[in-house]
Amino acid sequence: MARRPRPKVVTLTDAAAARVREVMADRAAGFLRVGVKNAGCAGMEYTMDYVDDVATADERVEDNGVSI
């Protein structure tokens, strides 16, 4: 029995992908890293960083021509 493909953990709209591509071109960074950490009133805080390398624990997602 074939396994179902795993769904992407994040997706981008066309407008969001265009903006990320624009910002990444200005910064000359390779990837957008998106994460969640414990903090804030609700107990979770989202983080975003522009990075050149993929870390060991990162899950790489390609969506609308952007690597996140």
N, C-alpha and C positions, 0 to 999 in steps of 0.2 A: 504494500500500500504506500503510495507516494505521500510525502509530508506536504502539508500546506505551507506556502511561503509565509514567513514571519512578517507581520505588518510593520511599516516604518514607525519609529517612535515619535517622529515629528514630520510634518509636511509644511510647505510654504505656499502661500498664494503667489500668483504671477507677479503682483506688485511688490510683495515682500522679497521675492527672489531677485527682482530687478534692483531693488534698493541695496540688498546685501552685495550683489555683484558690483554695484557702483562704489560702495564703501570699501570693499575688498580691493578693488583696483587702485583706489587712492592710498590705501595702507600697504599695499603689496604683501598682504598676508595670504596664506594658502587656505585656511579653514576658519569657519565660524564655530566656536565651541559654545554650546548651550548646556547649562546644568541647573541643578536644583540643590540647595543646601538648607540646613536647619537654621532658621532665623526669622525675624519679623513677627508681626502680630498673629498671623495665621499659622506660624510654625514653619513655613517654607518661604524661600526666597529664590527667585530665578537669577541666574548669572549668564552673561554673554562675554566672550573674549575672542579676539582675533589672534590666531596662532599660526605658526609655520609648520609645526610637526604634530602628528597624531600620537597621543600618549597611549600606553599599554591598555588602560581601562576604558578608553574612548570607543564608542560605537559610531562608526562612520556611516552617514546617510547621504545619499545623492538625491536631490529633489529639485526640479525645475532648473537644472544646470548649476546648482550650488552644492558644494561639499560642506556639510555641517556635522 
